[in-house]
Structures are given as C-alpha cells and as structure tokens.
Amino acid sequence: MIMYYDNLIFEISQKDRKGYSLPNYGIKQYGIPKELLRSEEAILPEVSELEAVRHYTNVSFKNFGVEKGFYPLGSCTMKYNPKINQDIASLPGFNLHPYQPLSTIQGALEVYYETQRILSELSGLDTFTLNPYAGAHGELVGLMIMKRYHEDRNDTKRNKIIVPDSAHGTNPASATVAGFDTVEVKSNEDGTVNLEDLKSVLNDEIAGIMLTNPNTVGIFEKDIYEISELVHDAGGLLYYDGANLNPILGIARPGDMGFDIMHINLHKTFSTPHGGGGPGSGPVGVVDHLVKYLPKPVVKKGKDGFYLEEDNETTLGQISHFYGNFGVVIKAYTYLLSIGKENFSNVGKLSVLNANYIKESLRDLYLLPIKGVCKHEFVFDGLIDKSDHVTTLDIAKRLLDYDVHPPTIYFPLVVKEAIMIEPTETESKVAVDNFIEVMRKVAIEAKENPDLVKGAPYNTVVKRLDEAQAARKPIVKYRDLLK
Ligand SMILES: *Cc1c(COP(=O)(O)O)cnc(C)c1O
C-alpha cells in the first residue's frame, strides 16, 4: 500500500511501535488489580515519534490560517497575532490557580486592571469588565445591564431592542436570549440608519438600540449624534457592537458618540488568535451610571494593592468562571503595550487605507453597491458582468485555488451577491497587490471560461461540496475504520 500523508494516523499504525522512550529508573513494576484493567485493548495508534510529528504537521497544512495566507474575512478581523503575545502569556509567573490568595497574584491583577483602564481610554466608556468569554457573550451581558437599568427605574414596559437590517446576526440573537423582542430599522442606500424609519419605531417600549459604527458595510454613521439624541430622548440606551474596533482605533471613540454600553472582541481587534472556536474574550464597557451592574468579580485598585469587589448588591452576578479568559487578556495587554498609545491611530488608518486601495483597484470588474470612502471593510455585489451567471459563491471557491481564503460571502443580507472584504492593517502592499491580481484573474476567467470558475476549487483537499447536504447531513467520520 502506498502511504499518503493524508492517511489517518490509525492507517499508518504498526503493532507495538512506540513513539516514546522512558528513562530506566529501575522502579519496580506493580501489578494493577485485574478488576481495574480494561477487558479489551484500547484502540490507539502505534507510531514512531517521527511518524507522529509528520502526521500532525501534514494535518496542520490542511487548515487555513492567517499564518498560511491572505485571509480577508470581512467582519472577522483576521489580523496577524504577533508571537510575543503568546510568549508573554506563557511566562511561568502567569501559570496561576484561580483560588490563589490575592496577595500572591497582584501582578496578574495589575495586568487585568490596566487592560480595563486602557480599553476605557481607547473607547471612551468609563469602566470595563473582562469577564465575558466572547463578543456574543459580551452582548448578552450588555443587554442584561440594559434590562436591569430599566427595571430599577420601574420602566418595565421597555422590552424591545432596535437592530438595523444590516446588523451582525449575533445582535438580534443576543437580544432574544436576553428576553427582548427585536425591531428592525431600515438602512439607507449607503447602509446607514434611516432616520425617518428610526423615528417611527421609537416609543416608550424601546429599551435601546444596538449599532456598530462603521456599520457592517464599512460606512461611518455620520448621523450618530442625532441618532444618539433621538434614542436617549425616547428613554432608550445605546449599545455599541465593538467587535471590530480596528477602523476607529485611536481616531474616534464610541463613548464620545453617545454610546452607553459596548463590547470589544480582544480576539479580533486586539490581536489574540481566534477561529476554530476560541478562546475569546468580549470585554464590556459602560458609562458611569451603569457601573454598579457590572458582573463580578470586579478588579479594583486600593491603597494596599489590587482587590476583588465581590459583595456589591446591584451586580448582575457571575457570568463566567472566575475572571474570564485571563490568557487572552495577557495577550491583548502585550499587544496594547507593544503598539503604544502614539501608534494606535496607525492601526485605524492603515486598515482603512488597505480596504480602500483594494476597493478602488477592483471596482472596474466587481460591482460596488455603496460608493465613497469605506472604513476597514467594504462589500462588492458580485461581478459587474453577470451575463455568464458566475456567482459570488463560485468566485469564493475559485479563490481557494490561488491560496487565498475567501472573504465573507452573502453577508450582510442587504447586498444580494455580497462579498465582504477586510484586509486588515497587518498586510503589506505586496500581499494586497497579489490579492488584487488574483481577484482580477478570477473575474477574467469568469468571462473566458465560466465553467472553470463554477467547478472550482480544484487544488484543495476536498472539492466543491454540496453546501445544503454538508449542513444538513455532515459526514464527520473519516471512514468506518474503527468498527
Ligand atoms: C464577530 C462579531 C460578533 C460576535 O463575536 P463572537 O466573539 O464571535 O461572539 C459580533 N458582532 C460583530 C460585528 C462581529 O464581527
């Protein structure tokens, strides 16, 4: 049998082959009582150390990550995660037990406290909690705070949250989980909130609005002051979805725009790894009068050092185990310090420059529904020339053959053939130019040989999947090998 590197590790297994050798310490063997032994041998692969290393190295190449190639996944900020973040998070001093006495973890609490403080400074919200595990978890915490705020004022009619039709899917989902009904507001042609539509839905049942600015199509909400005034005058609060803070970093602050509550994704903007399910961190910031509701523990600074405020009666309570994902916090703190206050605006400006450069370089071939300067990302509506019926899905699949991760597609829903491109600031001009060349090549192929693009990808481990079947009846087992 010829061995391929994508064999299962079980297929290359050979009886009694060992991948380890233990030193001989001359320790006497002890028999394990028979009733404690398994009756059948465990099914385990038996390979040498080199075979194990080769196997996992080859498996890792099947995965696509920002360290393998360009990854312009709109709304996800797949930026480079500098290795120093990981090095610092792995320092032995950070290997802590959550029940350690506070006097022995003062340094860790300082990192925690300082991260909260810097996030406040960057966002303009007064106080942050680092407890939530992810963006959507942060949204839930923020909405629970909103709920408590209205309840404490005996304003119990307010059970509706306004969400624009271009919002990230987690917004209406979180509102529902928090026990609110959602009310949709329409967008203008440029993706901004339609003020007339907003006015028509504001009343004394509105608890608040969830917005992201720039919005999901990358356009800055220029009427944000007016929106803020309208919602506040109607008795509601403003929630800022700050998952992607890249475009405004060091340039504009949600707190200054009138937002009362927000979350930030450390695993997007603040350069900690994400994808594949975590670990994440979704800090929540609030204005002063909502601080009393923040979940516990709250890390505070006293004159004798850092301590945890545990017994505040107005807190929401605990929403995570212990302090949240502290490892992620260390990585984000390292990133914050290594960029430095004076350089944060470059993150914003370069991510915006890269996005606009790509947009302008491709708009003669791809349909640009929303013109003008975008922020960190933008949306094409498929190819301009649709006569050959090559869809956004086909284009995305063909990009795989050129070692490019496809952008986000068919989101936001307001653009029919949406391709949402976010290059981030960590890509060089060479990488960005290469992407532009690939996109132009695919557009030309779509005209000259549409069937080629419709059949893509060809160079990948699995070829074109039946998307519906893959979602409904996923085959998650390699083969029936272990029967
Ligand atoms: C990623 C994202 C979220 C959700 O964050 P998770 O950490 O995946 O839960 C929410 N809103 C926007 C705009 C996002 O891009």
The ligand as a MOL file (V3000), in Angstrom:
LIG
                    3D

  0  0  0     0  0            999 V3000
M  V30 BEGIN CTAB
M  V30 COUNTS 15 15 0 0 0
M  V30 BEGIN ATOM
M  V30 1 C -17.5350 38.6600 15.4540 0
M  V30 2 C -18.6250 39.6110 15.6930 0
M  V30 3 C -19.5070 39.4330 16.7780 0
M  V30 4 C -19.5100 38.2000 17.6610 0
M  V30 5 O -18.3080 37.9410 18.3330 0
M  V30 6 P -18.0200 36.4400 18.8520 0
M  V30 7 O -16.7740 36.5790 19.6730 0
M  V30 8 O -17.8460 35.5990 17.6460 0
M  V30 9 O -19.1670 36.0010 19.6880 0
M  V30 10 C -20.4670 40.4050 16.9860 0
M  V30 11 N -20.5690 41.4730 16.1790 0
M  V30 12 C -19.7440 41.6780 15.1200 0
M  V30 13 C -19.9190 42.9110 14.2690 0
M  V30 14 C -18.7470 40.7510 14.8400 0
M  V30 15 O -17.9500 40.9330 13.7870 0
M  V30 END ATOM
M  V30 BEGIN BOND
M  V30 1 1 1 2
M  V30 2 1 2 3
M  V30 3 2 2 14
M  V30 4 1 3 4
M  V30 5 2 3 10
M  V30 6 1 4 5
M  V30 7 1 5 6
M  V30 8 2 6 7
M  V30 9 1 6 8
M  V30 10 1 6 9
M  V30 11 1 10 11
M  V30 12 2 11 12
M  V30 13 1 12 13
M  V30 14 1 12 14
M  V30 15 1 14 15
M  V30 END BOND
M  V30 END CTAB
M  END
